Amino acid sequence: MLQLANLRKSCPCANCLADKLNKPATYIPLLSSAQLTLRDIKMVGNYAIQLVWQDGHETGIYTFDKLKEGKY
């Protein structure tokens, strides 16, 4: 079962991926309640969803294939 914290920590958007590359492997992000609260879920075509978080972050697109595989 996917948890919101796992989805947010593994956000596939370009900004989050770049941020992860600049952190050491031992870095553990501390997320606020606004970063872990969903405000909306939008369909992206018929292949993915876009999560809109309470803190305004909404650029990650989560494909159904990767969600099913537990890749996030």
PQR file of N, CA, C, O and H, with PARSE charges and radii, in Angstrom:
ATOM      1  N   MET A   1       0.842  -1.192   0.000 -0.4000 1.5000
ATOM      2  CA  MET A   1       0.000   0.000   0.000 -0.0000 2.0000
ATOM      3  C   MET A   1       0.883   1.249   0.000  0.5500 1.7000
ATOM      4  O   MET A   1       1.822   1.361   0.788 -0.5500 1.4000
ATOM      5  N   LEU A   2       0.568   2.176  -0.890 -0.4000 1.5000
ATOM      6  CA  LEU A   2       1.349   3.402  -0.986 -0.0000 2.0000
ATOM      7  C   LEU A   2       0.940   4.377   0.110  0.5500 1.7000
ATOM      8  O   LEU A   2      -0.235   4.513   0.449 -0.5500 1.4000
ATOM      9  H   LEU A   2      -0.195   2.085  -1.530  0.4000 1.0000
ATOM     10  N   GLN A   3       1.934   5.039   0.640 -0.4000 1.5000
ATOM     11  CA  GLN A   3       1.669   6.054   1.650 -0.0000 2.0000
ATOM     12  C   GLN A   3       1.981   7.422   1.057  0.5500 1.7000
ATOM     13  O   GLN A   3       2.845   7.545   0.189 -0.5500 1.4000
ATOM     14  H   GLN A   3       2.889   4.929   0.364  0.4000 1.0000
ATOM     15  N   LEU A   4       1.282   8.441   1.523 -0.4000 1.5000
ATOM     16  CA  LEU A   4       1.481   9.781   0.996 -0.0000 2.0000
ATOM     17  C   LEU A   4       2.921  10.246   1.166  0.5500 1.7000
ATOM     18  O   LEU A   4       3.465  10.890   0.269 -0.5500 1.4000
ATOM     19  H   LEU A   4       0.580   8.341   2.228  0.4000 1.0000
ATOM     20  N   ALA A   5       3.543   9.937   2.285 -0.4000 1.5000
ATOM     21  CA  ALA A   5       4.930  10.349   2.504 -0.0000 2.0000
ATOM     22  C   ALA A   5       5.846   9.747   1.443  0.5500 1.7000
ATOM     23  O   ALA A   5       6.743  10.424   0.942 -0.5500 1.4000
ATOM     24  H   ALA A   5       3.101   9.414   3.014  0.4000 1.0000
ATOM     25  N   ASN A   6       5.626   8.481   1.099 -0.4000 1.5000
ATOM     26  CA  ASN A   6       6.450   7.841   0.068 -0.0000 2.0000
ATOM     27  C   ASN A   6       6.224   8.492  -1.292  0.5500 1.7000
ATOM     28  O   ASN A   6       7.171   8.692  -2.053 -0.5500 1.4000
ATOM     29  H   ASN A   6       4.897   7.931   1.506  0.4000 1.0000
ATOM     30  N   LEU A   7       4.974   8.823  -1.597 -0.4000 1.5000
ATOM     31  CA  LEU A   7       4.682   9.474  -2.869 -0.0000 2.0000
ATOM     32  C   LEU A   7       5.351  10.842  -2.945  0.5500 1.7000
ATOM     33  O   LEU A   7       5.926  11.197  -3.974 -0.5500 1.4000
ATOM     34  H   LEU A   7       4.205   8.660  -0.978  0.4000 1.0000
ATOM     35  N   ARG A   8       5.279  11.599  -1.877 -0.4000 1.5000
ATOM     36  CA  ARG A   8       5.879  12.941  -1.889 -0.0000 2.0000
ATOM     37  C   ARG A   8       7.402  12.858  -1.959  0.5500 1.7000
ATOM     38  O   ARG A   8       8.031  13.615  -2.699 -0.5500 1.4000
ATOM     39  H   ARG A   8       4.812  11.311  -1.041  0.4000 1.0000
ATOM     40  N   LYS A   9       7.993  11.952  -1.199 -0.4000 1.5000
ATOM     41  CA  LYS A   9       9.462  11.824  -1.200 -0.0000 2.0000
ATOM     42  C   LYS A   9       9.990  11.347  -2.547  0.5500 1.7000
ATOM     43  O   LYS A   9      11.134  11.632  -2.901 -0.5500 1.4000
ATOM     44  H   LYS A   9       7.482  11.338  -0.598  0.4000 1.0000
ATOM     45  N   SER A  10       9.173  10.627  -3.292 -0.4000 1.5000
ATOM     46  CA  SER A  10       9.629  10.112  -4.583 -0.0000 2.0000
ATOM     47  C   SER A  10       8.970  10.848  -5.751  0.5500 1.7000
ATOM     48  O   SER A  10       8.766  10.274  -6.821 -0.5500 1.4000
ATOM     49  H   SER A  10       8.244  10.395  -3.004  0.4000 1.0000
ATOM     50  N   CYS A  11       8.644  12.105  -5.538 -0.4000 1.5000
ATOM     51  CA  CYS A  11       8.031  12.917  -6.589 -0.0000 2.0000
ATOM     52  C   CYS A  11       8.915  12.888  -7.835  0.5500 1.7000
ATOM     53  O   CYS A  11      10.116  13.147  -7.753 -0.5500 1.4000
ATOM     54  H   CYS A  11       8.809  12.571  -4.668  0.4000 1.0000
ATOM     55  N   PRO A  12       8.320  12.572  -8.992 -0.5600 1.5000
ATOM     56  CA  PRO A  12       9.107  12.434 -10.216  0.2800 2.0000
ATOM     57  C   PRO A  12       9.333  13.724 -11.009  0.5500 1.7000
ATOM     58  O   PRO A  12       9.846  13.669 -12.127 -0.5500 1.4000
ATOM     59  N   CYS A  13       8.969  14.864 -10.466 -0.4000 1.5000
ATOM     60  CA  CYS A  13       9.139  16.105 -11.227 -0.0000 2.0000
ATOM     61  C   CYS A  13      10.620  16.488 -11.327  0.5500 1.7000
ATOM     62  O   CYS A  13      11.440  16.040 -10.525 -0.5500 1.4000
ATOM     63  H   CYS A  13       8.552  14.909  -9.558  0.4000 1.0000
ATOM     64  N   ALA A  14      10.949  17.307 -12.303 -0.4000 1.5000
ATOM     65  CA  ALA A  14      12.334  17.697 -12.560 -0.0000 2.0000
ATOM     66  C   ALA A  14      12.963  18.410 -11.361  0.5500 1.7000
ATOM     67  O   ALA A  14      14.131  18.174 -11.053 -0.5500 1.4000
ATOM     68  H   ALA A  14      10.283  17.671 -12.955  0.4000 1.0000
ATOM     69  N   ASN A  15      12.214  19.271 -10.684 -0.4000 1.5000
ATOM     70  CA  ASN A  15      12.767  19.996  -9.530 -0.0000 2.0000
ATOM     71  C   ASN A  15      13.125  19.051  -8.391  0.5500 1.7000
ATOM     72  O   ASN A  15      14.195  19.172  -7.794 -0.5500 1.4000
ATOM     73  H   ASN A  15      11.265  19.463 -10.934  0.4000 1.0000
ATOM     74  N   CYS A  16      12.245  18.120  -8.091 -0.4000 1.5000
ATOM     75  CA  CYS A  16      12.512  17.180  -6.997 -0.0000 2.0000
ATOM     76  C   CYS A  16      13.654  16.228  -7.349  0.5500 1.7000
ATOM     77  O   CYS A  16      14.481  15.909  -6.495 -0.5500 1.4000
ATOM     78  H   CYS A  16      11.376  18.021  -8.576  0.4000 1.0000
ATOM     79  N   LEU A  17      13.704  15.775  -8.600 -0.4000 1.5000
ATOM     80  CA  LEU A  17      14.795  14.894  -9.014 -0.0000 2.0000
ATOM     81  C   LEU A  17      16.138  15.617  -8.929  0.5500 1.7000
ATOM     82  O   LEU A  17      17.125  15.037  -8.476 -0.5500 1.4000
ATOM     83  H   LEU A  17      13.033  16.035  -9.295  0.4000 1.0000
ATOM     84  N   ALA A  18      16.181  16.873  -9.358 -0.4000 1.5000
ATOM     85  CA  ALA A  18      17.420  17.653  -9.276 -0.0000 2.0000
ATOM     86  C   ALA A  18      17.819  17.886  -7.823  0.5500 1.7000
ATOM     87  O   ALA A  18      19.001  17.831  -7.482 -0.5500 1.4000
ATOM     88  H   ALA A  18      15.379  17.343  -9.726  0.4000 1.0000
ATOM     89  N   ASP A  19      16.838  18.145  -6.973 -0.4000 1.5000
ATOM     90  CA  ASP A  19      17.112  18.363  -5.553 -0.0000 2.0000
ATOM     91  C   ASP A  19      17.722  17.106  -4.920  0.5500 1.7000
ATOM     92  O   ASP A  19      18.647  17.200  -4.113 -0.5500 1.4000
ATOM     93  H   ASP A  19      15.878  18.190  -7.249  0.4000 1.0000
ATOM     94  N   LYS A  20      17.202  15.940  -5.287 -0.4000 1.5000
ATOM     95  CA  LYS A  20      17.719  14.673  -4.745 -0.0000 2.0000
ATOM     96  C   LYS A  20      19.157  14.427  -5.179  0.5500 1.7000
ATOM     97  O   LYS A  20      19.959  13.899  -4.409 -0.5500 1.4000
ATOM     98  H   LYS A  20      16.451  15.864  -5.942  0.4000 1.0000
ATOM     99  N   LEU A  21      19.486  14.808  -6.407 -0.4000 1.5000
ATOM    100  CA  LEU A  21      20.842  14.605  -6.911 -0.0000 2.0000
ATOM    101  C   LEU A  21      21.868  15.451  -6.155  0.5500 1.7000
ATOM    102  O   LEU A  21      23.044  15.096  -6.087 -0.5500 1.4000
ATOM    103  H   LEU A  21      18.835  15.237  -7.033  0.4000 1.0000
ATOM    104  N   ASN A  22      21.412  16.577  -5.587 -0.4000 1.5000
ATOM    105  CA  ASN A  22      22.304  17.479  -4.869 -0.0000 2.0000
ATOM    106  C   ASN A  22      22.436  17.156  -3.387  0.5500 1.7000
ATOM    107  O   ASN A  22      23.152  17.847  -2.663 -0.5500 1.4000
ATOM    108  H   ASN A  22      20.456  16.866  -5.643  0.4000 1.0000
ATOM    109  N   LYS A  23      21.760  16.122  -2.936 -0.4000 1.5000
ATOM    110  CA  LYS A  23      21.799  15.728  -1.518 -0.0000 2.0000
ATOM    111  C   LYS A  23      22.626  14.456  -1.360  0.5500 1.7000
ATOM    112  O   LYS A  23      22.670  13.635  -2.276 -0.5500 1.4000
ATOM    113  H   LYS A  23      21.178  15.560  -3.524  0.4000 1.0000
ATOM    114  N   PRO A  24      23.281  14.280  -0.211 -0.5600 1.5000
ATOM    115  CA  PRO A  24      24.003  13.027   0.012  0.2800 2.0000
ATOM    116  C   PRO A  24      23.025  11.858   0.158  0.5500 1.7000
ATOM    117  O   PRO A  24      21.853  12.055   0.479 -0.5500 1.4000
ATOM    118  N   ALA A  25      23.512  10.660  -0.076 -0.4000 1.5000
ATOM    119  CA  ALA A  25      22.662   9.462  -0.002 -0.0000 2.0000
ATOM    120  C   ALA A  25      22.074   9.266   1.385  0.5500 1.7000
ATOM    121  O   ALA A  25      21.046   8.604   1.528 -0.5500 1.4000
ATOM    122  H   ALA A  25      24.464  10.500  -0.336  0.4000 1.0000
ATOM    123  N   THR A  26      22.698   9.820   2.397 -0.4000 1.5000
ATOM    124  CA  THR A  26      22.229   9.661   3.776 -0.0000 2.0000
ATOM    125  C   THR A  26      21.187  10.706   4.174  0.5500 1.7000
ATOM    126  O   THR A  26      20.678  10.666   5.294 -0.5500 1.4000
ATOM    127  H   THR A  26      23.533  10.358   2.281  0.4000 1.0000
ATOM    128  N   TYR A  27      20.862  11.642   3.273 -0.4000 1.5000
ATOM    129  CA  TYR A  27      19.897  12.701   3.575 -0.0000 2.0000
ATOM    130  C   TYR A  27      18.504  12.118   3.771  0.5500 1.7000
ATOM    131  O   TYR A  27      18.037  11.313   2.966 -0.5500 1.4000
ATOM    132  H   TYR A  27      21.276  11.674   2.363  0.4000 1.0000
ATOM    133  N   ILE A  28      17.846  12.533   4.852 -0.4000 1.5000
ATOM    134  CA  ILE A  28      16.472  12.119   5.145 -0.0000 2.0000
ATOM    135  C   ILE A  28      15.618  13.387   5.210  0.5500 1.7000
ATOM    136  O   ILE A  28      15.775  14.188   6.131 -0.5500 1.4000
ATOM    137  H   ILE A  28      18.226  13.187   5.506  0.4000 1.0000
ATOM    138  N   PRO A  29      14.716  13.578   4.240 -0.5600 1.5000
ATOM    139  CA  PRO A  29      13.904  14.800   4.248  0.2800 2.0000
ATOM    140  C   PRO A  29      12.862  14.786   5.371  0.5500 1.7000
ATOM    141  O   PRO A  29      12.246  13.759   5.655 -0.5500 1.4000
ATOM    142  N   LEU A  30      12.686  15.924   5.984 -0.4000 1.5000
ATOM    143  CA  LEU A  30      11.634  16.099   6.984 -0.0000 2.0000
ATOM    144  C   LEU A  30      10.534  16.914   6.316  0.5500 1.7000
ATOM    145  O   LEU A  30      10.763  18.045   5.888 -0.5500 1.4000
ATOM    146  H   LEU A  30      13.186  16.758   5.752  0.4000 1.0000
ATOM    147  N   LEU A  31       9.363  16.348   6.231 -0.4000 1.5000
ATOM    148  CA  LEU A  31       8.272  16.989   5.515 -0.0000 2.0000
ATOM    149  C   LEU A  31       7.223  17.524   6.473  0.5500 1.7000
ATOM    150  O   LEU A  31       6.888  16.881   7.468 -0.5500 1.4000
ATOM    151  H   LEU A  31       9.177  15.430   6.579  0.4000 1.0000
ATOM    152  N   SER A  32       6.706  18.705   6.164 -0.4000 1.5000
ATOM    153  CA  SER A  32       5.674  19.326   6.990 -0.0000 2.0000
ATOM    154  C   SER A  32       4.318  18.696   6.685  0.5500 1.7000
ATOM    155  O   SER A  32       4.169  17.954   5.714 -0.5500 1.4000
ATOM    156  H   SER A  32       6.978  19.228   5.356  0.4000 1.0000
ATOM    157  N   SER A  33       3.352  18.996   7.514 -0.4000 1.5000
ATOM    158  CA  SER A  33       2.007  18.448   7.282 -0.0000 2.0000
ATOM    159  C   SER A  33       1.426  18.977   5.965  0.5500 1.7000
ATOM    160  O   SER A  33       0.684  18.259   5.295 -0.5500 1.4000
ATOM    161  H   SER A  33       3.473  19.599   8.303  0.4000 1.0000
ATOM    162  N   ALA A  34       1.749  20.219   5.583 -0.4000 1.5000
ATOM    163  CA  ALA A  34       1.271  20.766   4.307 -0.0000 2.0000
ATOM    164  C   ALA A  34       1.893  20.031   3.122  0.5500 1.7000
ATOM    165  O   ALA A  34       1.266  19.905   2.070 -0.5500 1.4000
ATOM    166  H   ALA A  34       2.352  20.802   6.128  0.4000 1.0000
ATOM    167  N   GLN A  35       3.111  19.550   3.289 -0.4000 1.5000
ATOM    168  CA  GLN A  35       3.774  18.805   2.223 -0.0000 2.0000
ATOM    169  C   GLN A  35       3.223  17.387   2.097  0.5500 1.7000
ATOM    170  O   GLN A  35       3.421  16.735   1.071 -0.5500 1.4000
ATOM    171  H   GLN A  35       3.619  19.652   4.144  0.4000 1.0000
ATOM    172  N   LEU A  36       2.546  16.913   3.112 -0.4000 1.5000
ATOM    173  CA  LEU A  36       2.014  15.550   3.118 -0.0000 2.0000
ATOM    174  C   LEU A  36       0.500  15.479   2.993  0.5500 1.7000
ATOM    175  O   LEU A  36      -0.085  14.398   3.062 -0.5500 1.4000
ATOM    176  H   LEU A  36       2.385  17.443   3.945  0.4000 1.0000
ATOM    177  N   THR A  37      -0.135  16.637   2.808 -0.4000 1.5000
ATOM    178  CA  THR A  37      -1.593  16.684   2.699 -0.0000 2.0000
ATOM    179  C   THR A  37      -1.987  16.929   1.247  0.5500 1.7000
ATOM    180  O   THR A  37      -1.571  17.916   0.640 -0.5500 1.4000
ATOM    181  H   THR A  37       0.340  17.515   2.752  0.4000 1.0000
ATOM    182  N   LEU A  38      -2.783  16.035   0.705 -0.4000 1.5000
ATOM    183  CA  LEU A  38      -3.265  16.194  -0.670 -0.0000 2.0000
ATOM    184  C   LEU A  38      -4.430  17.169  -0.720  0.5500 1.7000
ATOM    185  O   LEU A  38      -5.341  17.111   0.105 -0.5500 1.4000
ATOM    186  H   LEU A  38      -3.121  15.234   1.198  0.4000 1.0000
ATOM    187  N   ARG A  39      -4.388  18.057  -1.690 -0.4000 1.5000
ATOM    188  CA  ARG A  39      -5.475  18.996  -1.923 -0.0000 2.0000
ATOM    189  C   ARG A  39      -6.338  18.553  -3.095  0.5500 1.7000
ATOM    190  O   ARG A  39      -7.540  18.818  -3.136 -0.5500 1.4000
ATOM    191  H   ARG A  39      -3.648  18.104  -2.360  0.4000 1.0000
ATOM    192  N   ASP A  40      -5.692  17.858  -4.067 -0.4000 1.5000
ATOM    193  CA  ASP A  40      -6.433  17.436  -5.246 -0.0000 2.0000
ATOM    194  C   ASP A  40      -5.643  16.351  -5.980  0.5500 1.7000
ATOM    195  O   ASP A  40      -4.426  16.241  -5.831 -0.5500 1.4000
ATOM    196  H   ASP A  40      -4.716  17.643  -4.034  0.4000 1.0000
ATOM    197  N   ILE A  41      -6.353  15.561  -6.767 -0.4000 1.5000
ATOM    198  CA  ILE A  41      -5.754  14.576  -7.648 -0.0000 2.0000
ATOM    199  C   ILE A  41      -6.371  14.798  -9.022  0.5500 1.7000
ATOM    200  O   ILE A  41      -7.591  14.765  -9.181 -0.5500 1.4000
ATOM    201  H   ILE A  41      -7.341  15.650  -6.888  0.4000 1.0000
ATOM    202  N   LYS A  42      -5.510  15.026 -10.018 -0.4000 1.5000
ATOM    203  CA  LYS A  42      -5.992  15.300 -11.371 -0.0000 2.0000
ATOM    204  C   LYS A  42      -5.546  14.184 -12.310  0.5500 1.7000
ATOM    205  O   LYS A  42      -4.440  13.659 -12.188 -0.5500 1.4000
ATOM    206  H   LYS A  42      -4.518  15.053  -9.890  0.4000 1.0000
ATOM    207  N   MET A  43      -6.415  13.835 -13.237 -0.4000 1.5000
ATOM    208  CA  MET A  43      -6.071  12.858 -14.272 -0.0000 2.0000
ATOM    209  C   MET A  43      -5.164  13.526 -15.301  0.5500 1.7000
ATOM    210  O   MET A  43      -5.357  14.688 -15.659 -0.5500 1.4000
ATOM    211  H   MET A  43      -7.314  14.262 -13.336  0.4000 1.0000
ATOM    212  N   VAL A  44      -4.177  12.775 -15.766 -0.4000 1.5000
ATOM    213  CA  VAL A  44      -3.310  13.216 -16.855 -0.0000 2.0000
ATOM    214  C   VAL A  44      -3.512  12.211 -17.984  0.5500 1.7000
ATOM    215  O   VAL A  44      -2.971  11.105 -17.949 -0.5500 1.4000
ATOM    216  H   VAL A  44      -4.020  11.831 -15.475  0.4000 1.0000
ATOM    217  N   GLY A  45      -4.280  12.599 -18.966 -0.4000 1.5000
ATOM    218  CA  GLY A  45      -4.626  11.672 -20.037 -0.0000 2.0000
ATOM    219  C   GLY A  45      -5.285  10.436 -19.456  0.5500 1.7000
ATOM    220  O   GLY A  45      -6.126  10.527 -18.561 -0.5500 1.4000
ATOM    221  H   GLY A  45      -4.720  13.497 -18.995  0.4000 1.0000
ATOM    222  N   ASN A  46      -4.892   9.271 -19.976 -0.4000 1.5000
ATOM    223  CA  ASN A  46      -5.403   8.027 -19.405 -0.0000 2.0000
ATOM    224  C   ASN A  46      -4.249   7.152 -18.922  0.5500 1.7000
ATOM    225  O   ASN A  46      -4.358   5.927 -18.868 -0.5500 1.4000
ATOM    226  H   ASN A  46      -4.209   9.197 -20.703  0.4000 1.0000
ATOM    227  N   TYR A  47      -3.125   7.817 -18.567 -0.4000 1.5000
ATOM    228  CA  TYR A  47      -1.940   7.075 -18.160 -0.0000 2.0000
ATOM    229  C   TYR A  47      -1.351   7.482 -16.808  0.5500 1.7000
ATOM    230  O   TYR A  47      -0.439   6.816 -16.318 -0.5500 1.4000
ATOM    231  H   TYR A  47      -3.036   8.812 -18.611  0.4000 1.0000
ATOM    232  N   ALA A  48      -1.846   8.552 -16.196 -0.4000 1.5000
ATOM    233  CA  ALA A  48      -1.195   9.044 -14.983 -0.0000 2.0000
ATOM    234  C   ALA A  48      -2.123   9.938 -14.164  0.5500 1.7000
ATOM    235  O   ALA A  48      -3.217  10.301 -14.597 -0.5500 1.4000
ATOM    236  H   ALA A  48      -2.587   9.093 -16.594  0.4000 1.0000
ATOM    237  N   ILE A  49      -1.649  10.277 -12.974 -0.4000 1.5000
ATOM    238  CA  ILE A  49      -2.312  11.268 -12.128 -0.0000 2.0000
ATOM    239  C   ILE A  49      -1.299  12.336 -11.734  0.5500 1.7000
ATOM    240  O   ILE A  49      -0.092  12.097 -11.699 -0.5500 1.4000
ATOM    241  H   ILE A  49      -0.760   9.983 -12.623  0.4000 1.0000
ATOM    242  N   GLN A  50      -1.814  13.496 -11.445 -0.4000 1.5000
ATOM    243  CA  GLN A  50      -1.013  14.608 -10.943 -0.0000 2.0000
ATOM    244  C   GLN A  50      -1.517  14.912  -9.547  0.5500 1.7000
ATOM    245  O   GLN A  50      -2.697  15.207  -9.357 -0.5500 1.4000
ATOM    246  H   GLN A  50      -2.795  13.690 -11.473  0.4000 1.0000
ATOM    247  N   LEU A  51      -0.625  14.841  -8.569 -0.4000 1.5000
ATOM    248  CA  LEU A  51      -1.010  15.127  -7.188 -0.0000 2.0000
ATOM    249  C   LEU A  51      -0.773  16.600  -6.886  0.5500 1.7000
ATOM    250  O   LEU A  51       0.287  17.146  -7.194 -0.5500 1.4000
ATOM    251  H   LEU A  51       0.334  14.602  -8.723  0.4000 1.0000
ATOM    252  N   VAL A  52      -1.768  17.234  -6.282 -0.4000 1.5000
ATOM    253  CA  VAL A  52      -1.656  18.633  -5.871 -0.0000 2.0000
ATOM    254  C   VAL A  52      -1.589  18.634  -4.348  0.5500 1.7000
ATOM    255  O   VAL A  52      -2.544  18.246  -3.674 -0.5500 1.4000
ATOM    256  H   VAL A  52      -2.629  16.791  -6.032  0.4000 1.0000
ATOM    257  N   TRP A  53      -0.460  19.070  -3.819 -0.4000 1.5000
ATOM    258  CA  TRP A  53      -0.230  19.057  -2.378 -0.0000 2.0000
ATOM    259  C   TRP A  53      -0.658  20.373  -1.755  0.5500 1.7000
ATOM    260  O   TRP A  53      -0.727  21.395  -2.439 -0.5500 1.4000
ATOM    261  H   TRP A  53       0.315  19.385  -4.366  0.4000 1.0000
ATOM    262  N   GLN A  54      -0.943  20.353  -0.475 -0.4000 1.5000
ATOM    263  CA  GLN A  54      -1.422  21.533   0.250 -0.0000 2.0000
ATOM    264  C   GLN A  54      -0.426  22.699   0.174  0.5500 1.7000
ATOM    265  O   GLN A  54      -0.833  23.860   0.206 -0.5500 1.4000
ATOM    266  H   GLN A  54      -0.887  19.524   0.080  0.4000 1.0000
ATOM    267  N   ASP A  55       0.880  22.396   0.075 -0.4000 1.5000
ATOM    268  CA  ASP A  55       1.875  23.462   0.007 -0.0000 2.0000
ATOM    269  C   ASP A  55       2.016  24.065  -1.391  0.5500 1.7000
ATOM    270  O   ASP A  55       2.862  24.933  -1.608 -0.5500 1.4000
ATOM    271  H   ASP A  55       1.210  21.452   0.049  0.4000 1.0000
ATOM    272  N   GLY A  56       1.183  23.605  -2.352 -0.4000 1.5000
ATOM    273  CA  GLY A  56       1.182  24.166  -3.690 -0.0000 2.0000
ATOM    274  C   GLY A  56       1.995  23.379  -4.706  0.5500 1.7000
ATOM    275  O   GLY A  56       1.916  23.663  -5.901 -0.5500 1.4000
ATOM    276  H   GLY A  56       0.495  22.900  -2.176  0.4000 1.0000
ATOM    277  N   HIS A  57       2.762  22.413  -4.271 -0.4000 1.5000
ATOM    278  CA  HIS A  57       3.560  21.608  -5.206 -0.0000 2.0000
ATOM    279  C   HIS A  57       2.628  20.733  -6.027  0.5500 1.7000
ATOM    280  O   HIS A  57       1.797  20.008  -5.480 -0.5500 1.4000
ATOM    281  H   HIS A  57       2.826  22.182  -3.300  0.4000 1.0000
ATOM    282  N   GLU A  58       2.779  20.808  -7.381 -0.4000 1.5000
ATOM    283  CA  GLU A  58       1.855  20.054  -8.222 -0.0000 2.0000
ATOM    284  C   GLU A  58       2.468  19.644  -9.559  0.5500 1.7000
ATOM    285  O   GLU A  58       1.734  19.389 -10.514 -0.5500 1.4000
ATOM    286  H   GLU A  58       3.454  21.397  -7.825  0.4000 1.0000
ATOM    287  N   THR A  59       3.778  19.575  -9.645 -0.4000 1.5000
ATOM    288  CA  THR A  59       4.407  19.295 -10.932 -0.0000 2.0000
ATOM    289  C   THR A  59       4.747  17.824 -11.150  0.5500 1.7000
ATOM    290  O   THR A  59       5.183  17.459 -12.242 -0.5500 1.4000
ATOM    291  H   THR A  59       4.374  19.782  -8.869  0.4000 1.0000
ATOM    292  N   GLY A  60       4.561  16.977 -10.153 -0.4000 1.5000
ATOM    293  CA  GLY A  60       4.857  15.557 -10.315 -0.0000 2.0000
ATOM    294  C   GLY A  60       3.733  14.819 -11.015  0.5500 1.7000
ATOM    295  O   GLY A  60       2.564  14.974 -10.660 -0.5500 1.4000
ATOM    296  H   GLY A  60       4.207  17.274  -9.267  0.4000 1.0000
ATOM    297  N   ILE A  61       4.085  14.017 -12.011 -0.4000 1.5000
ATOM    298  CA  ILE A  61       3.115  13.186 -12.717 -0.0000 2.0000
ATOM    299  C   ILE A  61       3.466  11.734 -12.431  0.5500 1.7000
ATOM    300  O   ILE A  61       4.558  11.270 -12.761 -0.5500 1.4000
ATOM    301  H   ILE A  61       5.034  13.891 -12.300  0.4000 1.0000
ATOM    302  N   TYR A  62       2.538  11.031 -11.821 -0.4000 1.5000
ATOM    303  CA  TYR A  62       2.734   9.653 -11.382 -0.0000 2.0000
ATOM    304  C   TYR A  62       2.002   8.716 -12.347  0.5500 1.7000
ATOM    305  O   TYR A  62       0.772   8.711 -12.393 -0.5500 1.4000
ATOM    306  H   TYR A  62       1.652  11.408 -11.553  0.4000 1.0000
ATOM    307  N   THR A  63       2.753   7.926 -13.116 -0.4000 1.5000
ATOM    308  CA  THR A  63       2.127   7.043 -14.099 -0.0000 2.0000
ATOM    309  C   THR A  63       1.474   5.851 -13.403  0.5500 1.7000
ATOM    310  O   THR A  63       1.940   5.387 -12.363 -0.5500 1.4000
ATOM    311  H   THR A  63       3.753   7.930 -13.079  0.4000 1.0000
ATOM    312  N   PHE A  64       0.394   5.371 -13.996 -0.4000 1.5000
ATOM    313  CA  PHE A  64      -0.306   4.214 -13.436 -0.0000 2.0000
ATOM    314  C   PHE A  64       0.591   2.986 -13.408  0.5500 1.7000
ATOM    315  O   PHE A  64       0.560   2.217 -12.448 -0.5500 1.4000
ATOM    316  H   PHE A  64       0.015   5.748 -14.841  0.4000 1.0000
ATOM    317  N   ASP A  65       1.391   2.795 -14.455 -0.4000 1.5000
ATOM    318  CA  ASP A  65       2.285   1.630 -14.499 -0.0000 2.0000
ATOM    319  C   ASP A  65       3.233   1.606 -13.307  0.5500 1.7000
ATOM    320  O   ASP A  65       3.398   0.573 -12.657 -0.5500 1.4000
ATOM    321  H   ASP A  65       1.416   3.419 -15.235  0.4000 1.0000
ATOM    322  N   LYS A  66       3.858   2.751 -13.021 -0.4000 1.5000
ATOM    323  CA  LYS A  66       4.804   2.798 -11.895 -0.0000 2.0000
ATOM    324  C   LYS A  66       4.084   2.705 -10.554  0.5500 1.7000
ATOM    325  O   LYS A  66       4.617   2.135  -9.602 -0.5500 1.4000
ATOM    326  H   LYS A  66       3.725   3.590 -13.548  0.4000 1.0000
ATOM    327  N   LEU A  67       2.882   3.259 -10.473 -0.4000 1.5000
ATOM    328  CA  LEU A  67       2.107   3.130  -9.226 -0.0000 2.0000
ATOM    329  C   LEU A  67       1.765   1.672  -8.959  0.5500 1.7000
ATOM    330  O   LEU A  67       1.888   1.196  -7.830 -0.5500 1.4000
ATOM    331  H   LEU A  67       2.449   3.723 -11.246  0.4000 1.0000
ATOM    332  N   LYS A  68       1.337   0.966  -9.998 -0.4000 1.5000
ATOM    333  CA  LYS A  68       1.000  -0.454  -9.854 -0.0000 2.0000
ATOM    334  C   LYS A  68       2.214  -1.285  -9.432  0.5500 1.7000
ATOM    335  O   LYS A  68       2.090  -2.226  -8.649 -0.5500 1.4000
ATOM    336  H   LYS A  68       1.237   1.352 -10.915  0.4000 1.0000
ATOM    337  N   GLU A  69       3.389  -0.928  -9.960 -0.4000 1.5000
ATOM    338  CA  GLU A  69       4.618  -1.660  -9.658 -0.0000 2.0000
ATOM    339  C   GLU A  69       5.200  -1.270  -8.299  0.5500 1.7000
ATOM    340  O   GLU A  69       6.142  -1.906  -7.825 -0.5500 1.4000
ATOM    341  H   GLU A  69       3.490  -0.163 -10.597  0.4000 1.0000
ATOM    342  N   GLY A  70       4.650  -0.231  -7.671 -0.4000 1.5000
ATOM    343  CA  GLY A  70       5.176   0.230  -6.393 -0.0000 2.0000
ATOM    344  C   GLY A  70       6.503   0.953  -6.541  0.5500 1.7000
ATOM    345  O   GLY A  70       7.329   0.917  -5.629 -0.5500 1.4000
ATOM    346  H   GLY A  70       3.885   0.285  -8.056  0.4000 1.0000
ATOM    347  N   LYS A  71       6.722   1.610  -7.677 -0.4000 1.5000
ATOM    348  CA  LYS A  71       8.000   2.290  -7.965 -0.0000 2.0000
ATOM    349  C   LYS A  71       8.125   3.640  -7.273  0.5500 1.7000
ATOM    350  O   LYS A  71       9.206   4.228  -7.276 -0.5500 1.4000
ATOM    351  H   LYS A  71       6.051   1.640  -8.418  0.4000 1.0000
ATOM    352  N   TYR A  72       7.064   4.138  -6.690 -0.4000 1.5000
ATOM    353  CA  TYR A  72       7.129   5.450  -6.037 -0.0000 2.0000
ATOM    354  C   TYR A  72       7.254   5.289  -4.553  0.5500 1.7000
ATOM    355  O   TYR A  72       7.323   6.281  -3.827 -0.5500 1.4000
ATOM    356  H   TYR A  72       6.186   3.660  -6.688  0.4000 1.0000
TER
END
